[in-house]
Amino acid sequence: MTSSTRAEGRLGDRTLSRLGLGTMSLTGCGTWGDPPDPAGARALLRRAAELGVRLFDTADSYGPETAERLLREALHPYDGLLVATKGGFRRLGPHEWVADCRPEALQAACVGSLRRLQVERIDLYQLHVVDACVPVEESVGALTDLQREGKIRDIGVCNVDEYQLARARAAADVVSVQNRLSLVEQSSLPVLRRCERDGLAFIAWAPLAKGMLAAGSQALGRVAKRHGATRGQVSLAWVLRSPAAFAIPGTASVSHLEENVRGERLELTEDDVRKLERDSFYGYRARRLARKARAQAGKAKAAVRQVMR
Ligand SMILES: NC(=O)c1ccc[n+]([C@@H]2O[C@H](COP(=O)([O-])OP(=O)(O)OC[C@H]3O[C@@H](n4cnc5c(N)ncnc54)[C@H](OP(=O)(O)O)[C@@H]3O)[C@@H](O)[C@H]2O)c1
């Protein structure tokens, strides 16, 4: 498939294929340290570019530093690509993330990313999180300074609700939002609608619900079968229905990458969407609640048995 046959959208001042690649999986366990096969990770990044992927999402905190370094080693000087990185988290160890969005911390983080990516200007620099201890205006204000200094081209924010987005936009020229969105995690739909209305890009993270949707529900299976597609491809197509949406599935597997890219052409019907949303989203929640109820009932029975003994 060539990039011209793929769904395209605007990010900043560029038109891009809307299926990107997340690089969080290209690290060790707990998003910490090197991946088990660094050469394989570099080959995967090159294969993605070969397949027409243009948006590569990374962060200084993936590793930390690992994913940005691998990107440079595999793809520098990034001809025709858009590298989106993020700052705002300090890492203490595997699975440990601490928000630090003080302006001076973001300044230092950005300088580190510039050095690791070996660029003079970062295409899209995203505030990774809203720090509960720092007003969002101060954090995005620091990104505006970086933009003025020519260190970053465009500003994005991550993990924001509508109110935080409005505050960030009042303080900076924000072009994108990166929030979690998938068939089973739809709490960001109001933010997606805002992005559609106001011409911002919405970059959906965990569009495969961390891989869970690639195994997926019965409804996904039925829709996938009808289209001769996989469950993962249907899940990505559901995200990409929105003209504002970009999806950045993460993978460390070349065959999964190829499958995800092949699915970008898939178009769902209104009927597919109705079935998916009813069965997958509410069905998933109902199943989860049922599981929880069964577990509680099991515990209660065990407690009763204990008392009766
Ligand atoms: N802004 C934020 O706060 C934030 C937070 C988390 C993530 N992100 C970004 O979003 C990206 C994606 O999120 P994510 O990686 O957490 O979740 P995801 O994309 O929903 O799921 C990734 C998982 O799905 C599996 N997978 C991918 N394609 C598959 C396929 N075709 N068939 C079966 N399994 C498949 C991968 O396993 P394999 O490796 O085996 O393929 C991996 O375990 C990250 O890489 C990162 O760039 C941003």
The ligand as a MOL file (V3000), in Angstrom:
LIG
                    3D

  0  0  0     0  0            999 V3000
M  V30 BEGIN CTAB
M  V30 COUNTS 48 52 0 0 0
M  V30 BEGIN ATOM
M  V30 1 N 0.5130 10.0570 26.0760 0
M  V30 2 C 0.5190 9.0730 26.9420 0
M  V30 3 O 0.3530 9.2630 28.1540 0
M  V30 4 C 0.7250 7.6820 26.4400 0
M  V30 5 C 0.5280 6.5740 27.3090 0
M  V30 6 C 0.7340 5.2920 26.8080 0
M  V30 7 C 1.1050 5.1220 25.4840 0
M  V30 8 N 1.3060 6.2050 24.6670 0 CHG=1
M  V30 9 C 1.7050 6.0570 23.2630 0
M  V30 10 O 0.7310 5.2710 22.6070 0
M  V30 11 C 1.3640 4.1570 21.9680 0
M  V30 12 C 0.4000 2.9920 21.9200 0
M  V30 13 O -0.0780 2.6460 23.1960 0
M  V30 14 P 0.2410 1.2370 23.8840 0
M  V30 15 O 1.4370 0.6440 23.2360 0
M  V30 16 O 0.2510 1.4600 25.3430 0 CHG=-1
M  V30 17 O -1.0750 0.3990 23.5980 0
M  V30 18 P -1.6910 -0.2720 22.2520 0
M  V30 19 O -1.1160 0.3230 21.0410 0
M  V30 20 O -3.1700 -0.2450 22.4210 0
M  V30 21 O -1.2630 -1.7840 22.4130 0
M  V30 22 C 0.0490 -2.2200 22.2860 0
M  V30 23 C 0.0180 -3.7230 22.4760 0
M  V30 24 O -0.7390 -4.3010 21.4260 0
M  V30 25 C -0.0370 -5.3690 20.8400 0
M  V30 26 N -0.3320 -5.3270 19.4000 0
M  V30 27 C -0.0770 -4.3350 18.5180 0
M  V30 28 N -0.5090 -4.6730 17.2910 0
M  V30 29 C -1.0340 -5.9130 17.4070 0
M  V30 30 C -1.6410 -6.8040 16.4900 0
M  V30 31 N -1.7990 -6.4740 15.2040 0
M  V30 32 N -2.0580 -8.0090 16.9430 0
M  V30 33 C -1.9080 -8.3540 18.2460 0
M  V30 34 N -1.3530 -7.5540 19.1760 0
M  V30 35 C -0.9250 -6.3270 18.7520 0
M  V30 36 C 1.4150 -5.1270 21.1260 0
M  V30 37 O 2.0850 -6.3710 21.3080 0
M  V30 38 P 3.2540 -6.8220 20.2580 0
M  V30 39 O 4.4690 -6.0450 20.6250 0
M  V30 40 O 3.3460 -8.2830 20.5150 0
M  V30 41 O 2.7280 -6.5110 18.8950 0
M  V30 42 C 1.3890 -4.3530 22.4380 0
M  V30 43 O 1.4620 -5.2430 23.5380 0
M  V30 44 C 2.6270 3.9280 22.7880 0
M  V30 45 O 3.6130 3.2090 22.0680 0
M  V30 46 C 3.0450 5.3350 23.0820 0
M  V30 47 O 3.7450 5.8860 21.9770 0
M  V30 48 C 1.1060 7.4650 25.1340 0
M  V30 END ATOM
M  V30 BEGIN BOND
M  V30 1 1 1 2
M  V30 2 2 2 3
M  V30 3 1 2 4
M  V30 4 1 4 5
M  V30 5 2 4 48
M  V30 6 2 5 6
M  V30 7 1 6 7
M  V30 8 2 7 8
M  V30 9 1 8 9
M  V30 10 1 8 48
M  V30 11 1 9 10
M  V30 12 1 9 46
M  V30 13 1 10 11
M  V30 14 1 11 12
M  V30 15 1 11 44
M  V30 16 1 12 13
M  V30 17 1 13 14
M  V30 18 2 14 15
M  V30 19 1 14 16
M  V30 20 1 14 17
M  V30 21 1 17 18
M  V30 22 2 18 19
M  V30 23 1 18 20
M  V30 24 1 18 21
M  V30 25 1 21 22
M  V30 26 1 22 23
M  V30 27 1 23 24
M  V30 28 1 23 42
M  V30 29 1 24 25
M  V30 30 1 25 26
M  V30 31 1 25 36
M  V30 32 1 26 27
M  V30 33 1 26 35
M  V30 34 2 27 28
M  V30 35 1 28 29
M  V30 36 1 29 30
M  V30 37 2 29 35
M  V30 38 1 30 31
M  V30 39 2 30 32
M  V30 40 1 32 33
M  V30 41 2 33 34
M  V30 42 1 34 35
M  V30 43 1 36 37
M  V30 44 1 36 42
M  V30 45 1 37 38
M  V30 46 2 38 39
M  V30 47 1 38 40
M  V30 48 1 38 41
M  V30 49 1 42 43
M  V30 50 1 44 45
M  V30 51 1 44 46
M  V30 52 1 46 47
M  V30 END BOND
M  V30 END CTAB
M  END
